[in-house]
Amino acid sequence: MTGEEKLEIIEKWEDQKMKKAHLARDYGVSETCIRNTIRDKDDIKRRLGTVCESVLKRQRRISLGKFPQVEAALYEWLYACRMKEMVVPRCMLLFKAKQIAKDLGVEGFKGSSGWLTNFLNRKGIVSTTLFGEGGEVDKNDPVLQQKLRKLEELLCEYEYEHIYNMDETGLFYRVVPRHTTLLPSENKNTTRGKKARKERVTAAICCNATGSHKVDLFLIGKPKEPACIKTVREKVWPIPYTHQKNAWMDSCTFAMWFDEVFFLQYDYERGGQFYFY
């Protein structure tokens, strides 16, 4: 029986004084099952008292959990966050749960992913994506396949140690997470995220095919002198940095990275040898 059916049986037996045999016939279970439900009615009420209606309808076995204090405090914190429409991903829930357990002095709480999944199921909490992104490259494009074969033939002429790959990635350092957890009373079909923050820097990452030589991380930002380095002695970044009006990697920025970052490091590390694609 589901949690909702068990509560109905207890209510009918206490308030309406229905006989156990009649309850067994109405719910299609044995009379022994009804006796056991009534015998454990106090424990059932305690376990199901804080469970939302959607969980009561679909789940047959609902446990209280080993750490009810942590779960109760975490649910209250999540409720307060969602009332302010804050984005709360799973990783933040785990971090907060461990913090709550530490503050409450709860011993033996590990805050694993399995515990979080069970907690979400007990409380009827779901996750949703706030906004999506575009499609990926068509890997079956014949033109793309032909160019990849030519590149593979060219790379076969050199040792892996002398083959480098550089790629760039955008770091949106103020963007909120794409996923959030919702309360049972919230509708994920009508929940929407806020406008995404567009502040970004571009990071260029490069290493050889064997991973034995990793070139320093290279950052591209918009300001010439970012405010975050004004307090640093001599205003020098700990890693190579340059500026571009859109914080993008263009031909001039790439040439500067090639000459002043990659080539200098490669020439120093490899004793003057040079191969790059």
N, C-alpha and C positions, 0 to 999 in steps of 0.2 A: 504494500500500500504506500501511497505517497504521503508526504508530511501533512498535506491538506486533509486527506481522508482520515488520518489518525486523529487529528484535532477535531474533526466532525464527529467521529465515533465517541470520543471522550465527552464532547459537549452534549450529544444526544443521550448518553448514558447518565450524565450528571443532572441535566436540566429536564429532559423529557422522560427520564426513567424507563427508557426502552430496554427490552430484554436482550441478553447477549445473543440468544438464538436468532432473534429477528434481525439484529445488526449483522450477524454473520451471513444471513440470507440476502440482505440488501446489498452488501458489499462483495459478495461472492467469495468469501474466505471461510476458513474453519472457525468453529466456536473457540477453539484453543487460541487461535490468533487474536480473537477479540478479548479473551481473558488476559492474555499477555499485554495487550495494549492498555487495558484498564489498570492492570497491576503496575505498569511503569508510567502511568499518566503524569506523575509529577516530574519525572526525568524528561519525558517527551515535551511537556510544556516548557521546561527550562531550556532545552536544546533548540526548540523551534520558535521560541518567543521573539527572537531577534532576527529571524530569517524572513526575507521579503517574500511576497506572495508568488512571484514568478518561480522562485526556487521551490516553494512548497508544492506547486502544481506538477513540476516535472521530475523531481528527485524522490527516490524511495528511501535512500539512506542518507541522513544528514547528521554529521558529527559536529560536536561543539568545538573541536579543535583543542590542541594541547596548551595553547597560550591565549585563553579568552581575553585577558586583560590587554594584551598587545593588539589583538584584533579589534577590540572595542575602541581603543584609543586611536588606532590607525583609521578606522572607519569614520570617526568623528573628524579627524584631520582632513581626510579626503572629502568629506561632506562640506567642510568649511572652504576648501580650495575650489570645489566645483561651484559653490554658490557665488564665488568671485570670478567664475569662468576661467580659472587657471588651468593650464595644460599640465596633466599629471601622467607621465609615461610609467611603464612598469618598473624601470630602473629606479625612478624616484620613490616609488612605493616601497621597494626593497630597502633602499637607503633609510627612509623614514622609519620603517618597521624596526630595523636594527638600532636606530637611535632611540626609539621609544622603549625597546626592551632594555637597553643600557640604562636609560633614565629610571625605569621602574625596578631595576635590579633583578630582572628575570634571568635565571641561569638556564643554560642548555638551548637557548634560542639561536639557531644558525641563520635563519632568513634565507632559505634556499629557494630556487625557482619552483620546485614542487610545492613547497609550503604556500608560496604566493598564488599558484594556480588553484590550490584547494581553497584558499581564503577568498579568491574572486568568485569561485563557484558557490561557496556557502552564502556569500552576500549578494549574489546575482549581479556582480559588476562585470561589465563588458568593455572591450576596447574598440576604438574606431579610428579611421584615418581622417585627418582634418583636411588634407588637400593632397592631390596626386601630382604626378609629373609625367612628362612626355614619353613617347615610346622609344625603344632602343633601336640601334642600327640593324638593318636587315642583313643578317649574316649569310643569307643564301643568295645575295646579289652576285651575279656572274662576274661583273666588272671588279667587285671587291675581291672575289676569290682569285681572279687572275693576278691582281696586284700582289696579293699575299703569297702566291706561288713564286713570283719573281723575287720578292723580298727574301723568301726562304732560300732560294738558289744563291742569292748574293751573300747571305750570312754564312752559308756553308763554306765559303772561302777563308773564313777567319776563325780564330780560336774564341771560345766563349768568354774567356777572360778579357778579351779586347773588344767585345760587343757591348755597347751601352744602350740603355733605354731611358729616355727622359719623358716624364708626363707631368701635366699640370692639373691641379684640382682647386676648386673654389672653396674657400672657408668662410661661410656665413656665420660670423662669430656672435651675432645677436639674434639669430633665428630661433624660434621656439620649436620643440619636438613636433613631429608629424602625428604622433599617436597620443591619445589620452584615454584615461579610464573614466567611465561614466557611472553615475549612481543608478540604481534600479528604476528610479522614477523618471530618468532622462531618456529621451528618444534619440537613438543614434542617427536616425534618418533626417532629423531636423537640426542636429547639433552641427555648428559650423565653426571653423577656426577664424582667427583674426588675420588681418593683412600681414603677410610675411615681411620681416625686416630684411632689407636688401644690402646692408652694410657688409662688405666682404673684402678679403684679400685673396690673392692667388699664390699658391705654393707650388714651386717646381721641385720635383723629386727625381733623382737620377741615381742609378747604380749599374754595375755591369751584370752580365748574365749569370755569373757564378755567385754574386752577392759578396764577393771578397773586397770590393771597393765601393763605398757609398759616398757620393758627392754631398757636400753640405746642403742643407735645405735652403731654398732661395725664395724670398717673399717679395711680392709686388703689391703695393698699396697705392692709395690716391694721394695722400699728403706727402710733401717733400720731407718735412720733419714732423712726424707724428707726435702728439702730445704725450704719449706714453713713454717716450724716450727722452723727454726734456729734463727729467730729473736724474737720468743716468749720467755718470761721469763721462765727459767728453762726447756725450750724445752719440754713442756708437752702438749699433745693434749687436747682439751676440751671434747673429747669423747674417749673411748677405741680404741686403734690402735695397730696393729701388722703387721709384714711383712712376705711375702712368695715370693718365686722367680717368680711365675707367677701371684701373687695377687689373688690366688684362695683359696677356702675353702677346705682344705684337712682334714684328720683325726686328725693330730696333732693340727692344728689350731682350729678345732671344740672342741677338748678336752680342749684346753686352754680357749676358750670362755665359755665353759660349767662350768669350775671350777672357773675362775677368774672374769667372768662377770655375767652370768646368776645365778649361784648358790649363789654367795655372795649377789646379789640384792634380790633374792627370799627369802633367809634365813632371811635377814634383814626386808623385807617388810611383810613376813608371819609368823614371830615369830618361825622359825625353821621348819615348815611343808614343805614337799617337794614331789611334783608329777611332772613328766616330761616325755614327749614322743617325 
